[in-house]
Amino acid sequence: MNELAGQSLGGFLLEEEIGRGSMGVVYRGRQVALEREVAIKVLPKALARDPSYMARFIREAQIIAGLNHPNIIHIYDAGEAHKLLYFAMEYVQGPTLANLLHMDGVLPQHLAAEYAAQIADALDAAYKERNVIHRDIKPENLMLDRWGKIKVTDFGLARAPGHQQITVTKTLVGSIYYASPEQVWGTS
């Protein structure tokens, strides 16, 4: 469903839908002024009617913008246009780890170890820089760039000081398949 393809938001032209999640639709697009390929995440109008979703969406953009690491997606801009909230970020051309696992079934041990080290480095940097805890690490939120380097994406459920808390104590966030036992049992 490419409902916004061909439209402009701020200084960005949306070209095609490339992803969809619970908090937004992601389009491949262009930053017109810099002639740069970007990914633009848009909060759907149905969710934009709810102030809590708007706050979560803005919060995600602010958290990502505060991080600077080669294995964490970079954000370029955020705004509102045509009553739609959006943020533009680095376009990562490669597949997610979920796509890769679906195609190949298993990763060679040396690649699994290399990817795990990159992911750990990114999460460590996020915590050391800004005390950010991602809380939704799963293959769908890990992308490979064209050089085979991991990019951690989707900080929608992240916990960060100075930002509004988005979950209720003793509730599970993220995917149950990747949650720690402490989260599932409600003891973390």
Residue, then its C-alpha position, 0 to 999 in steps of 0.5 A: m500500500n503506497e498511499l503517500a508515494g509521490q507526495s512531499l512532506g517538508g523537503f522530502l519526496l516519498e517514492e515507495e513504501i519499504g516497511r511498516g510497523s505498529m508505529g509507522v510506515v517507512y518510505r524510501g524517498r529523496q531529500v530534495a535540497l540535498e538530492r539525497e536518498v533517505a528513509i522517511k517514517v510517517l505516523p499514520k493519520a489514524l494513530a496521529r489522532d491519539p496524543s500518546y502515539m504522537a508523543r511516542f513518535i516524537r520521542e523516538a525521533q528525539i532519542i535517535a537524534g541524540l545518538n551518534h554511532p556507525n551502527i545506529i541509524h542516523i536521523y536527518d530531520a523531523g517535522e509535520a506537514h499536511k497534518l502528518l508527523y514524519f522523520a527522515m533518516e539514513y536510507v539503508q539499502g540492505p536487508t534486515l537480519a530477519n530477511l537474511l535469516h528467512m532467505d538463508g535459514v542460518l548465518p555462518q558462525h563468523l558472520a553471526a559473531e561479527y553481527a553480534a559484536q556490532i549490535a553489542d557495540a551499538l547498544d553499549a554506545a547508546y547506553k554510555e552516551r545517553n543511557v538509552i536502552h533499546r528494549d526491542i532488539k530483534p532481527e526485524n530491527l537490525m539492517l545490513d548496509r551495502w558494506g555488510k555493517i549492521k544498523v540498529t533501527d526502531f527505537g520506538l520502545a527505548r527507555a531514555p532519561g529525560h523522555q516521557q515513560i511510555t510503558v506501565t511498570k510490570t508490562l512487557v514491551g517489544s516482541i515476546y519472542y525476544a524478551s528476557p525471562e525477567q521481562v516475561w515474568g515481570t521481575s525486571 
